[in-house]
Amino acid sequence: MKARTKTEVVKVRLTKREKENLRRAAAREHLTISEYVRRNIAVPPEVTRTEFNQLQQEYIYQIRKIGVNINQIAKKYNEYHYTQPRKDLIDRMDRINKLSETVVSILRKKGG
């Protein structure tokens, strides 16, 4: 991210408990309170490479689980010689396919 000179100051009144919660939350992420606040108000939120890689791996895992489920459904259809899948199943499969394509597209853009 391009460094920008920070010239504005915001004062916020907090209870002791709120201040401590804020300090702990920032410390958990190894950030100063200022960095923590800036990161949490960013739209879209900034994501570190490590966080991105973790999310990417989780998406890949979830997509694989969907694939396993699809294969199990296909196996049952083949075992019982079903000739025509139900319309609601086809609709759901189309939706899963579109969502998967969207996720893959986003991951490719972010990973590049």
DSSP file with accessible surface (Angstrom, degrees, kcal/mol):
  #  RESIDUE AA STRUCTURE BP1 BP2  ACC     N-H-->O    O-->H-N    N-H-->O    O-->H-N    TCO  KAPPA ALPHA  PHI   PSI    X-CA   Y-CA   Z-CA
    1    1 A M              0   0  164      0, 0.0     2,-0.2     0, 0.0     3,-0.0   0.000 360.0 360.0 360.0 138.4    0.0    0.0    0.0
    2    2 A K        -     0   0  175      1,-0.1     2,-0.2     0, 0.0     0, 0.0  -0.466 360.0-116.7 -69.1 130.8    1.3    3.5   -0.9
    3    3 A A        -     0   0   94     -2,-0.2     2,-0.4     1,-0.0    -1,-0.1  -0.489  34.0-169.0 -70.5 134.6    2.3    5.4    2.2
    4    4 A R        -     0   0  171     -2,-0.2     2,-0.3    -3,-0.0    -1,-0.0  -0.968  27.6-109.2-124.7 143.7    0.3    8.5    2.8
    5    5 A T        -     0   0  129     -2,-0.4     2,-0.7     1,-0.1    -2,-0.0  -0.537  30.5-141.6 -70.6 128.9    0.9   11.3    5.2
    6    6 A K        +     0   0  125     -2,-0.3    -1,-0.1     1,-0.1     3,-0.0  -0.837  35.2 157.4 -97.2 115.5   -1.6   11.2    8.0
    7    7 A T        +     0   0  105     -2,-0.7     2,-0.3     2,-0.0    -1,-0.1   0.558  45.6  85.4-113.9 -12.7   -2.6   14.7    9.0
    8    8 A E        -     0   0  163      2,-0.0     2,-0.4     0, 0.0     0, 0.0  -0.739  55.0-161.7-101.0 141.6   -6.0   14.2   10.6
    9    9 A V        -     0   0  123     -2,-0.3     2,-0.5     2,-0.0    -2,-0.0  -0.964   0.6-163.8-121.1 136.6   -6.6   13.3   14.3
   10   10 A V        -     0   0  125     -2,-0.4     2,-0.5     2,-0.0    -2,-0.0  -0.984   5.6-156.3-121.1 127.5   -9.8   11.8   15.7
   11   11 A K        -     0   0  197     -2,-0.5     2,-0.4     2,-0.0    -2,-0.0  -0.890  13.5-175.1-103.2 134.2  -10.5   11.8   19.4
   12   12 A V        -     0   0  101     -2,-0.5     2,-0.5     2,-0.0    -2,-0.0  -0.992  20.4-135.4-130.6 134.9  -12.9    9.2   20.8
   13   13 A R        +     0   0  241     -2,-0.4     2,-0.3     6,-0.0    -2,-0.0  -0.771  33.1 170.3 -90.4 129.6  -14.2    8.8   24.3
   14   14 A L        -     0   0   79     -2,-0.5     2,-0.1     4,-0.0    -2,-0.0  -0.944  34.7-111.6-132.2 158.0  -14.2    5.2   25.5
   15   15 A T     >  -     0   0   77     -2,-0.3     4,-2.7     1,-0.1     5,-0.2  -0.394  40.8-105.1 -76.3 165.5  -14.8    3.4   28.8
   16   16 A K  H  > S+     0   0  195      1,-0.2     4,-2.4     2,-0.2     5,-0.2   0.911 123.9  51.0 -58.1 -40.0  -11.8    1.8   30.4
   17   17 A R  H  > S+     0   0  194      2,-0.2     4,-2.6     1,-0.2    -1,-0.2   0.918 109.8  48.1 -64.8 -45.3  -13.1   -1.6   29.3
   18   18 A E  H  > S+     0   0   96      2,-0.2     4,-2.5     1,-0.2    -2,-0.2   0.917 111.9  50.4 -62.0 -42.0  -13.7   -0.5   25.7
   19   19 A K  H  X S+     0   0  135     -4,-2.7     4,-2.7     2,-0.2    -2,-0.2   0.922 111.7  47.5 -63.2 -42.9  -10.1    1.0   25.6
   20   20 A E  H  X S+     0   0   60     -4,-2.4     4,-2.7    -5,-0.2    -1,-0.2   0.908 111.0  51.4 -65.7 -40.7   -8.7   -2.3   26.9
   21   21 A N  H  X S+     0   0   78     -4,-2.6     4,-2.4     2,-0.2    -1,-0.2   0.909 111.4  48.2 -61.0 -41.7  -10.7   -4.3   24.4
   22   22 A L  H  X S+     0   0   45     -4,-2.5     4,-2.3     2,-0.2    -2,-0.2   0.930 111.6  49.3 -64.1 -45.0   -9.4   -2.1   21.6
   23   23 A R  H  X S+     0   0  114     -4,-2.7     4,-2.6     1,-0.2    -2,-0.2   0.930 113.1  47.3 -60.9 -43.9   -5.8   -2.5   22.8
   24   24 A R  H  X S+     0   0  126     -4,-2.7     4,-2.6     2,-0.2    -1,-0.2   0.908 110.3  51.8 -64.8 -42.6   -6.1   -6.3   23.1
   25   25 A A  H  X S+     0   0    7     -4,-2.4     4,-1.0     2,-0.2    -1,-0.2   0.921 112.7  45.6 -61.5 -42.9   -7.7   -6.6   19.6
   26   26 A A  H ><>S+     0   0    2     -4,-2.3     5,-2.6     1,-0.2     3,-0.7   0.931 112.3  51.2 -65.3 -43.1   -4.9   -4.5   18.1
   27   27 A A  H ><5S+     0   0   46     -4,-2.6     3,-1.8     1,-0.2    -2,-0.2   0.882 102.3  60.4 -63.1 -38.1   -2.2   -6.5   20.0
   28   28 A R  H 3<5S+     0   0  170     -4,-2.6    -1,-0.2     1,-0.3    -2,-0.2   0.827 111.5  40.3 -58.1 -32.3   -3.7   -9.8   18.8
   29   29 A E  T <<5S-     0   0   74     -4,-1.0    -1,-0.3    -3,-0.7    -2,-0.2   0.268 115.6-116.5 -99.9   9.3   -3.0   -8.7   15.3
   30   30 A H  T < 5S+     0   0  172     -3,-1.8     2,-0.3     1,-0.2    -3,-0.2   0.897  73.4 128.0  57.5  45.3    0.4   -7.2   16.2
   31   31 A L      < -     0   0   43     -5,-2.6    -1,-0.2    -6,-0.1    -2,-0.1  -0.892  63.5-111.3-126.0 156.6   -0.8   -3.7   15.3
   32   32 A T     >  -     0   0   75     -2,-0.3     4,-2.8     1,-0.1     5,-0.2  -0.409  40.5-106.1 -73.7 166.0   -0.8   -0.4   16.9
   33   33 A I  H  > S+     0   0   65      1,-0.2     4,-2.7     2,-0.2     5,-0.2   0.929 123.0  51.2 -61.2 -41.2   -4.3    0.9   17.9
   34   34 A S  H  > S+     0   0   71      1,-0.2     4,-2.7     2,-0.2     5,-0.2   0.936 111.6  46.2 -61.3 -45.9   -4.0    3.4   15.0
   35   35 A E  H  > S+     0   0   82      1,-0.2     4,-2.6     2,-0.2    -1,-0.2   0.913 112.4  51.7 -62.9 -40.4   -3.1    0.7   12.5
   36   36 A Y  H  X S+     0   0   43     -4,-2.8     4,-2.1     2,-0.2    -2,-0.2   0.932 111.5  45.8 -62.6 -45.7   -5.9   -1.5   13.8
   37   37 A V  H  X S+     0   0   64     -4,-2.7     4,-1.3     1,-0.2    -2,-0.2   0.943 113.5  49.2 -64.2 -46.4   -8.5    1.2   13.4
   38   38 A R  H  X S+     0   0  103     -4,-2.7     4,-0.9    -5,-0.2     3,-0.5   0.919 111.8  49.3 -59.7 -42.2   -7.3    2.2    9.9
   39   39 A R  H  < S+     0   0   42     -4,-2.6     7,-0.4     1,-0.2     3,-0.4   0.892 110.6  49.9 -65.0 -37.8   -7.4   -1.5    8.9
   40   40 A N  H  < S+     0   0   91     -4,-2.1    -1,-0.2     1,-0.2    -2,-0.2   0.656 111.6  47.1 -80.8 -12.7  -10.9   -2.0   10.2
   41   41 A I  H  < S+     0   0  121     -4,-1.3    -1,-0.2    -3,-0.5    -2,-0.2   0.530  85.0 114.1-101.5  -5.9  -12.4    1.0    8.5
   42   42 A A     <  -     0   0   26     -4,-0.9    -3,-0.0    -3,-0.4    -4,-0.0  -0.361  67.2-124.8 -65.0 139.1  -10.8    0.3    5.1
   43   43 A V  S    S+     0   0  138      1,-0.3    -2,-0.0     2,-0.1    -3,-0.0  -0.971 103.8  20.4-128.4 117.4  -13.3   -0.6    2.4
   44   44 A P  S    S-     0   0   97      0, 0.0    -1,-0.3     0, 0.0     3,-0.1   0.707 113.7-115.9 -68.7 158.4  -12.7   -3.1    1.2
   45   45 A P        -     0   0   85      0, 0.0     2,-0.2     0, 0.0    -5,-0.1  -0.277  28.9-109.4 -62.9 143.7  -10.6   -4.2    4.1
   46   46 A E        -     0   0   86     -7,-0.4     2,-0.4    -3,-0.0    -4,-0.1  -0.495  33.3-158.7 -71.0 143.8   -6.9   -4.8    3.5
   47   47 A V        -     0   0   77     -2,-0.2     2,-0.1    -3,-0.1    -1,-0.0  -0.992  11.3-131.0-127.9 131.8   -5.9   -8.4    3.5
   48   48 A T     >  -     0   0   55     -2,-0.4     4,-2.8     1,-0.1     5,-0.2  -0.333  28.6-109.5 -74.3 163.7   -2.3   -9.6    4.1
   49   49 A R  H  > S+     0   0  137      1,-0.2     4,-2.9     2,-0.2     5,-0.2   0.910 120.9  51.8 -59.7 -41.5   -0.8  -12.2    1.7
   50   50 A T  H  > S+     0   0   92      2,-0.2     4,-2.4     1,-0.2    -1,-0.2   0.938 110.9  46.6 -62.5 -46.0   -0.9  -14.7    4.6
   51   51 A E  H  > S+     0   0   63      2,-0.2     4,-2.6     1,-0.2    -2,-0.2   0.917 112.9  50.4 -61.7 -42.3   -4.6  -14.0    5.2
   52   52 A F  H  X S+     0   0   25     -4,-2.8     4,-3.0     1,-0.2    -2,-0.2   0.939 110.3  49.2 -61.3 -46.4   -5.3  -14.2    1.5
   53   53 A N  H  X S+     0   0   63     -4,-2.9     4,-2.5     1,-0.2    -1,-0.2   0.898 111.1  50.2 -61.6 -39.1   -3.5  -17.5    1.2
   54   54 A Q  H  X S+     0   0  128     -4,-2.4     4,-2.2     2,-0.2    -1,-0.2   0.931 112.7  46.3 -64.7 -44.4   -5.4  -19.0    4.1
   55   55 A L  H  X S+     0   0   87     -4,-2.6     4,-2.6     2,-0.2    -2,-0.2   0.912 111.6  52.1 -62.6 -42.1   -8.7  -17.8    2.6
   56   56 A Q  H  X S+     0   0   47     -4,-3.0     4,-2.5     1,-0.2    -2,-0.2   0.931 109.7  48.3 -61.4 -44.4   -7.7  -19.2   -0.8
   57   57 A Q  H  X S+     0   0  116     -4,-2.5     4,-2.5     1,-0.2    -1,-0.2   0.896 111.1  51.1 -64.1 -38.5   -6.9  -22.6    0.7
   58   58 A E  H  X S+     0   0   94     -4,-2.2     4,-2.6     2,-0.2    -2,-0.2   0.920 110.6  48.6 -65.4 -42.0  -10.2  -22.7    2.6
   59   59 A Y  H  X S+     0   0  108     -4,-2.6     4,-2.8     2,-0.2     5,-0.2   0.926 111.3  49.8 -62.4 -44.1  -12.1  -21.9   -0.6
   60   60 A I  H  X S+     0   0   49     -4,-2.5     4,-2.5     2,-0.2    -2,-0.2   0.930 111.2  49.8 -60.7 -43.6  -10.3  -24.6   -2.4
   61   61 A Y  H  X S+     0   0  126     -4,-2.5     4,-2.2     1,-0.2    -2,-0.2   0.934 112.4  47.0 -60.1 -46.3  -11.1  -27.1    0.4
   62   62 A Q  H  X S+     0   0   71     -4,-2.6     4,-2.1     2,-0.2    -1,-0.2   0.894 111.0  51.2 -64.8 -40.7  -14.8  -26.1    0.3
   63   63 A I  H  X S+     0   0   51     -4,-2.8     4,-2.3     1,-0.2    -1,-0.2   0.909 109.2  51.5 -64.2 -39.2  -15.0  -26.4   -3.5
   64   64 A R  H  X S+     0   0  170     -4,-2.5     4,-2.4     2,-0.2    -2,-0.2   0.908 107.5  52.6 -63.2 -40.5  -13.4  -29.8   -3.3
   65   65 A K  H  X S+     0   0   92     -4,-2.2     4,-2.4     2,-0.2    -1,-0.2   0.912 108.4  50.6 -61.5 -40.0  -16.0  -30.9   -0.7
   66   66 A I  H  X S+     0   0   55     -4,-2.1     4,-2.6     1,-0.2    -1,-0.2   0.925 109.0  52.0 -62.0 -42.8  -18.7  -29.7   -3.0
   67   67 A G  H  X S+     0   0   28     -4,-2.3     4,-2.5     1,-0.2    -2,-0.2   0.903 108.0  51.0 -60.3 -41.0  -17.1  -31.8   -5.8
   68   68 A V  H  X S+     0   0   75     -4,-2.4     4,-2.3     2,-0.2    -1,-0.2   0.933 110.4  49.6 -62.2 -44.2  -17.1  -34.9   -3.6
   69   69 A N  H  X S+     0   0   87     -4,-2.4     4,-2.3     1,-0.2    -2,-0.2   0.913 110.0  50.7 -61.7 -41.6  -20.8  -34.4   -2.8
   70   70 A I  H  X S+     0   0   51     -4,-2.6     4,-2.8     1,-0.2    -1,-0.2   0.924 109.8  50.5 -61.8 -42.8  -21.5  -34.0   -6.5
   71   71 A N  H  X S+     0   0  112     -4,-2.5     4,-2.5     1,-0.2    -1,-0.2   0.892 109.1  51.4 -63.8 -38.1  -19.6  -37.2   -7.2
   72   72 A Q  H  X S+     0   0  113     -4,-2.3     4,-2.2     2,-0.2    -1,-0.2   0.913 110.8  48.4 -65.3 -40.1  -21.6  -39.1   -4.5
   73   73 A I  H  X S+     0   0   63     -4,-2.3     4,-2.4     2,-0.2    -2,-0.2   0.941 111.8  49.4 -63.4 -46.0  -24.8  -37.8   -6.1
   74   74 A A  H  X S+     0   0   43     -4,-2.8     4,-2.4     1,-0.2    -2,-0.2   0.902 108.8  53.4 -61.0 -39.9  -23.7  -38.9   -9.5
   75   75 A K  H  X S+     0   0  131     -4,-2.5     4,-2.9     1,-0.2    -1,-0.2   0.931 109.3  48.1 -61.9 -44.4  -22.7  -42.4   -8.2
   76   76 A K  H  X S+     0   0  105     -4,-2.2     4,-2.2     1,-0.2     6,-0.2   0.912 110.3  51.9 -63.2 -41.9  -26.2  -42.9   -6.7
   77   77 A Y  H  <>S+     0   0   44     -4,-2.4     5,-2.3     1,-0.2     4,-0.3   0.921 113.6  44.5 -59.9 -41.8  -27.9  -41.8   -9.9
   78   78 A N  H ><5S+     0   0  120     -4,-2.4     3,-0.8     3,-0.2    -2,-0.2   0.896 110.9  53.6 -70.5 -39.3  -25.7  -44.3  -11.8
   79   79 A E  H 3<5S+     0   0   81     -4,-2.9    -1,-0.2     1,-0.2    -2,-0.2   0.881 116.9  36.8 -61.6 -41.1  -26.3  -47.1   -9.3
   80   80 A Y  T 3<5S-     0   0  139     -4,-2.2    -1,-0.2    -5,-0.2    -2,-0.2   0.299 108.6-122.3 -99.5  11.2  -30.0  -46.8   -9.4
   81   81 A H  T < 5 -     0   0  159     -3,-0.8    -3,-0.2    -4,-0.3     2,-0.2   0.861  40.3-178.2  53.0  41.6  -30.2  -46.1  -13.1
   82   82 A Y      < -     0   0  137     -5,-2.3    -1,-0.2    -6,-0.2    -2,-0.0  -0.481  12.1-168.2 -66.2 140.2  -32.0  -42.8  -12.7
   83   83 A T        +     0   0  132      1,-0.3    -1,-0.1    -2,-0.2    -2,-0.1   0.747  69.3  32.2-102.5 -29.0  -32.6  -41.3  -16.1
   84   84 A Q  S    S-     0   0  148     -7,-0.0    -1,-0.3     0, 0.0     3,-0.1  -0.952  73.1-140.7-135.6 116.3  -33.7  -37.8  -15.3
   85   85 A P        -     0   0   46      0, 0.0     2,-0.0     0, 0.0     5,-0.0  -0.384  39.1 -93.1 -69.9 154.3  -32.5  -35.7  -12.3
   86   86 A R     >  -     0   0  150      1,-0.1     4,-2.0    -2,-0.0     3,-0.2  -0.316  29.7-121.0 -65.7 149.9  -35.0  -33.6  -10.5
   87   87 A K  H  > S+     0   0  144      1,-0.2     4,-2.7     2,-0.2     5,-0.2   0.899 112.1  54.5 -60.4 -41.8  -35.4  -30.0  -11.7
   88   88 A D  H  > S+     0   0   61      1,-0.2     4,-2.3     2,-0.2    -1,-0.2   0.886 107.6  51.4 -64.5 -32.9  -34.5  -28.6   -8.3
   89   89 A L  H  > S+     0   0   30     -3,-0.2     4,-2.6     2,-0.2    -1,-0.2   0.932 110.2  48.2 -67.8 -43.2  -31.3  -30.6   -8.2
   90   90 A I  H  X S+     0   0   62     -4,-2.0     4,-2.5     1,-0.2    -2,-0.2   0.929 111.5  50.8 -62.0 -43.0  -30.3  -29.3  -11.7
   91   91 A D  H  X S+     0   0   72     -4,-2.7     4,-2.2     1,-0.2    -1,-0.2   0.916 111.5  47.5 -61.4 -43.0  -31.1  -25.7  -10.5
   92   92 A R  H  X S+     0   0  159     -4,-2.3     4,-2.7     2,-0.2    -1,-0.2   0.896 110.6  51.6 -65.5 -40.3  -28.9  -26.1   -7.4
   93   93 A M  H  X S+     0   0   54     -4,-2.6     4,-2.5     2,-0.2    -2,-0.2   0.909 109.3  50.7 -63.0 -41.0  -26.1  -27.6   -9.5
   94   94 A D  H  X S+     0   0   80     -4,-2.5     4,-2.4     2,-0.2    -2,-0.2   0.921 111.1  48.7 -62.2 -41.5  -26.3  -24.6  -11.8
   95   95 A R  H  X S+     0   0  170     -4,-2.2     4,-2.6     2,-0.2     5,-0.2   0.927 111.3  49.0 -65.3 -44.1  -26.1  -22.2   -8.9
   96   96 A I  H  X S+     0   0   54     -4,-2.7     4,-2.8     1,-0.2     5,-0.2   0.925 110.9  51.5 -60.2 -42.7  -23.1  -24.1   -7.3
   97   97 A N  H  X S+     0   0   88     -4,-2.5     4,-2.4     1,-0.2    -2,-0.2   0.935 111.1  46.6 -61.3 -45.4  -21.4  -24.0  -10.7
   98   98 A K  H  X S+     0   0  138     -4,-2.4     4,-2.2     2,-0.2    -2,-0.2   0.918 113.6  48.5 -64.4 -43.0  -21.9  -20.2  -11.1
   99   99 A L  H  X S+     0   0   88     -4,-2.6     4,-2.6     2,-0.2    -2,-0.2   0.914 111.2  50.5 -63.5 -41.6  -20.8  -19.6   -7.5
  100  100 A S  H  X S+     0   0   25     -4,-2.8     4,-2.6    -5,-0.2     5,-0.2   0.919 109.8  50.1 -62.2 -43.6  -17.7  -21.7   -8.0
  101  101 A E  H  X S+     0   0  113     -4,-2.4     4,-2.4    -5,-0.2    -1,-0.2   0.904 110.8  50.1 -62.4 -39.1  -16.8  -19.9  -11.2
  102  102 A T  H  X S+     0   0   78     -4,-2.2     4,-2.5     2,-0.2    -2,-0.2   0.937 111.2  47.9 -64.5 -46.0  -17.2  -16.5   -9.4
  103  103 A V  H  X S+     0   0   39     -4,-2.6     4,-2.8     2,-0.2     5,-0.2   0.934 112.5  48.6 -61.1 -46.6  -14.9  -17.6   -6.5
  104  104 A V  H  X S+     0   0   49     -4,-2.6     4,-2.5     1,-0.2    -1,-0.2   0.930 111.1  50.9 -61.2 -41.7  -12.3  -18.9   -8.9
  105  105 A S  H  X S+     0   0   51     -4,-2.4     4,-2.1    -5,-0.2    -1,-0.2   0.933 112.1  46.3 -62.0 -44.9  -12.4  -15.7  -10.9
  106  106 A I  H  X S+     0   0   84     -4,-2.5     4,-2.7     1,-0.2     5,-0.3   0.928 111.9  51.0 -63.7 -44.8  -12.0  -13.6   -7.8
  107  107 A L  H  X S+     0   0   16     -4,-2.8     4,-2.5     1,-0.2    -1,-0.2   0.901 109.4  50.7 -62.0 -39.1   -9.1  -15.8   -6.5
  108  108 A R  H  X S+     0   0  191     -4,-2.5     4,-1.1    -5,-0.2    -1,-0.2   0.919 112.3  46.8 -65.3 -41.3   -7.3  -15.5   -9.8
  109  109 A K  H  < S+     0   0  163     -4,-2.1    -2,-0.2    -5,-0.2    -1,-0.2   0.926 116.9  43.0 -65.5 -44.4   -7.7  -11.7   -9.8
  110  110 A K  H  < S+     0   0  132     -4,-2.7    -2,-0.2     1,-0.2    -1,-0.2   0.838 114.1  50.9 -71.1 -34.6   -6.5  -11.4   -6.2
  111  111 A G  H  <        0   0   30     -4,-2.5    -1,-0.2    -5,-0.3    -2,-0.2   0.710 360.0 360.0 -77.0 -20.1   -3.7  -13.9   -6.5
  112  112 A G     <        0   0  100     -4,-1.1    -1,-0.2    -5,-0.2    -2,-0.2   0.892 360.0 360.0 -75.5 360.0   -2.2  -12.2   -9.6
